[in-house]
């Protein structure tokens, strides 16, 4: 402690996704991990009226200097972690800048207007180059598809957290993850979540 | 840390604002806490209920907010420290008792935490409960960060005991539902014995709790005066900035964090002073005088109503002879919007405009590109019921029954997730929405317009928790006046929208004790209403019941549609059906159904496969309720018992 462990202060991270993907849990697990390492973390959650299906985002301000506004100012995100790919594109318009990084899941969740045929959802092949053009670095990971192979799509959020750790953007320690996740989940679920976390790290290294 | 009682003194913890409020109450030695669920307030009582047994306190989810305030007041009358918690709209419900409580005064420290929702992110409106503090003449506190949320709650109990009246603490979504570091203080050992003492005259402010007599108004005002004197010295009012700022910002609550950040980004901290007020009603005049005297230009930053702005202007007018004439900026000058929640960017623009600075949050070219991508590659997500939500099935049947009936019947809506049935996810079935319980109340009025020629069938919907909250008096009114309406109780087994808090229809309370459940059907029958109960997932039976009830014109009828919320613990534990679409049977665009399944029914778990031109189950999203199998005219959607 004492030395700066952040590349920027405050480090502005947004975790975004669709209600039901475990967005809020991901932000709270990460926040607790960082606070245990002596950092100050401010989180602002935005979720709509519906519990499922709406755009959700958690603004995280990570700092050595105390708490910040729970809403990140426009154009000031350092990293966007997207559990759903179109949500990354949506947020770049409000919080992006030429140095922002994006770490995104690849599997879409279709909005109702797309299902109804009133709007188009782009293919992932269209999304990837647009995101790359607007960021300094972008990683895409099939987290939900791999989570399904592990038995449950919900592991997607933990896979993404593991991948975030592997980017080296933040001081995230696997041992601290183990401690924190044990406070959130019952014991029978810990092994699978640790596996998901470690698997996310491996997936990032392969991109 | 299993509960907030486990947090040791001195420990640093990332707390949600609502956890900080709850911990503050525990550090104050609160003994009774009562509330009614409502976003963004619910986690305060939830946290206290989790800690209740360990702390030896009593916590309840009351039937409504007025009862919560009454239950807490009784504890205060018996010399215990007591807390009532509700969302802003709940203060409206509690306001009748609130006025009288302020008049009688309190004994044990009593605090009301009102959590507001600027921008109505999860509410039907963005109300402002601060006006109630002024109206009923009690002190108002607003924390400006998470540590203050805890410390100020603790102090609010002390203040309440000093002035012997209720203290209101106001939070907002960005305080209650945001999280930040806090440091825990000590937890006291409390063992106050409850006793309601009534020796002496009931009219004596020190011995009587009778809120009657105009003379009592004098006591209320004296208490407020005492609070103002304490506010002058309060450490919750802080100032940072130069001695003579070019611009003085007066702010409070989460807006303080926005103002501080805006000043930093613009690099004007040496020219702009920020007076952050924690004690926002009544304003401490000497403190305000000192700071207003130092600046010619004053910007008031706050959310929803221009509450502080107007109160500050009154003081400035009274003091004009001493402090001079000021230029005021805020909502009146339109530098701060009067609608919607604030953020750092709004404050930034206001500052840049007043100080005549240029600021570009995003280079124009980057903004243009990202804006274009977002428009074409990030389709908006409309409000929708969850996959497997019983409300989608219920409104499918209600909508169809009203269409078949063809007398232009309509639904009076109420407050819950089902309010969204005013939009496409509920087939635009709901046509009026106001406050809790008002659906059935308004319906009972419509149903008495038969003598003026109204022939439309009148339907009201309300949730199970709303039924107990305020639906019962409305139904009593309808039955007694032979109002020909159909009240549909959408019983999903809990206060679902806010996170499954208990209500009187359930066998477990907030303390996790077993309690007697009240049967909604029996209550309605005992009133004399005709009552039917169906499972909304059974579309044919639900529609048959509705058709029959719409025909039956002899007074009030109740249809209870009982099916647990898709997110309830009992349904989340397993899928009932494994669903799939038989691609050979689905005729796609050629069917003639007009893509009833995906274009109209709109469940997020049933998607359209554009490449194949057929509908398809999204196995990640579908929860296997099986309802869509009944809407497909081709029987192409198949359910197998999972």
Contacts between the chains, C-beta under 8 A, distances in Angstrom:
chain1	res1	chain2	res2	distance
A	18	B	381	6.9
A	20	B	386	7.3
A	20	B	621	7.9
A	28	B	14	7.9
A	28	B	179	7.4
A	31	B	14	5.1
A	31	B	179	6.3
A	32	B	14	5.7
A	35	B	12	6.9
A	35	B	13	7.3
A	35	B	14	4.3
A	35	B	181	6.2
A	40	B	180	7.2
A	40	B	181	4.9
A	41	B	14	5.6
A	41	B	179	7.2
A	41	B	180	7.0
A	41	B	181	6.8
A	42	B	178	6.7
A	42	B	179	6.9
A	42	B	180	4.5
A	42	B	181	8.0
A	43	B	14	7.7
A	43	B	178	6.1
A	43	B	179	4.2
A	43	B	180	7.4
A	44	B	174	5.9
A	44	B	177	7.7
A	44	B	178	4.5
A	45	B	177	5.3
A	45	B	178	7.0
A	46	B	121	7.0
A	47	B	121	7.9
A	47	B	122	7.6
A	48	B	121	7.0
A	48	B	122	7.3
A	48	B	383	6.7
A	49	B	121	7.5
A	49	B	122	5.2
A	49	B	383	6.2
A	49	B	417	7.5
A	49	B	419	7.9
A	49	B	420	6.8
A	50	B	383	5.4
A	50	B	384	5.9
A	50	B	385	7.0
A	50	B	386	6.9
A	50	B	417	6.8
A	50	B	420	6.6
A	51	B	386	5.8
A	51	B	417	7.4
A	51	B	497	7.5
A	51	B	567	5.9
A	52	B	384	7.5
A	52	B	385	7.9
A	52	B	386	3.6
A	52	B	387	6.6
A	52	B	566	7.8
A	52	B	567	7.5
A	52	B	604	7.0
A	53	B	381	6.4
A	53	B	383	7.9
A	53	B	384	4.3
A	53	B	385	7.9
A	53	B	386	6.6
A	53	B	387	7.8
A	53	B	604	5.0
A	54	B	381	5.4
A	54	B	383	6.7
A	54	B	384	7.5
A	55	B	381	5.0
A	66	B	181	7.5
A	67	B	145	5.7
A	67	B	146	6.5
A	67	B	180	4.1
A	67	B	181	6.2
A	67	B	257	7.5
A	68	B	257	6.8
A	68	B	261	6.4
A	69	B	254	7.6
A	69	B	257	4.1
A	69	B	258	5.3
A	69	B	260	7.5
A	69	B	261	4.5
A	69	B	343	7.6
A	69	B	344	5.1
A	70	B	174	5.0
A	70	B	178	3.6
A	70	B	179	7.9
A	70	B	180	7.6
A	70	B	254	6.8
A	70	B	257	6.9
A	71	B	174	6.8
A	71	B	258	7.2
A	71	B	343	4.5
A	71	B	344	6.1
A	72	B	344	7.9
A	73	B	261	6.5
A	73	B	262	7.9
A	73	B	265	6.3
A	73	B	343	7.5
A	73	B	344	4.3
A	73	B	345	5.5
A	73	B	348	6.8
A	73	B	361	6.7
A	74	B	345	4.8
A	74	B	361	4.0
A	74	B	362	6.2
A	75	B	361	4.5
A	75	B	362	3.9
A	75	B	366	8.0
A	76	B	361	7.8
A	86	B	377	6.3
A	86	B	378	4.5
A	86	B	379	6.8
A	87	B	378	7.1
A	89	B	373	5.4
A	89	B	374	5.7
A	89	B	377	4.7
A	89	B	378	4.3
A	90	B	374	5.3
A	90	B	378	3.7
A	92	B	370	4.6
A	92	B	373	6.9
A	92	B	374	6.9
A	93	B	367	7.6
A	93	B	370	4.2
A	93	B	371	5.1
A	93	B	373	7.0
A	93	B	374	3.7
A	93	B	378	7.8
A	96	B	362	7.5
A	96	B	366	7.0
A	96	B	370	5.2
A	97	B	362	6.8
A	97	B	366	6.8
A	98	B	363	7.8
A	98	B	366	6.4
A	107	B	620	7.2
A	109	B	604	7.3
A	109	B	618	7.9
A	109	B	620	7.6
A	109	B	621	6.7
A	110	B	604	7.3
A	110	B	607	5.3
A	110	B	618	7.4
A	111	B	379	5.0
A	111	B	380	6.5
A	111	B	381	4.4
A	111	B	382	6.5
A	112	B	381	7.3
A	112	B	382	4.9
A	112	B	384	4.9
A	112	B	424	7.2
A	112	B	425	7.0
A	112	B	602	5.1
A	112	B	604	6.6
A	113	B	379	6.1
A	113	B	380	6.9
A	113	B	382	5.6
A	114	B	379	5.4
A	115	B	598	5.0
A	115	B	602	6.4
A	115	B	604	7.0
A	115	B	606	7.4
A	115	B	607	5.2
A	115	B	608	5.7
A	116	B	424	7.9
A	116	B	595	8.0
A	116	B	598	6.2
A	116	B	599	4.8
A	116	B	600	7.9
A	116	B	602	6.0
A	117	B	595	6.8
A	117	B	598	7.1
A	117	B	599	6.0
A	117	B	608	6.3
A	119	B	379	4.1
A	119	B	380	7.5
A	120	B	379	6.9
A	121	B	379	5.8
A	122	B	376	7.2
A	122	B	377	4.5
A	126	B	377	6.5
A	127	B	377	5.9
A	130	B	373	4.9
A	130	B	377	6.0
A	133	B	369	7.6
A	134	B	366	7.3
A	134	B	369	6.4
A	134	B	370	5.7
A	134	B	373	6.9
A	144	B	620	6.2
A	148	B	619	7.7
A	148	B	620	6.9
A	153	B	620	4.4
A	183	B	1	7.0
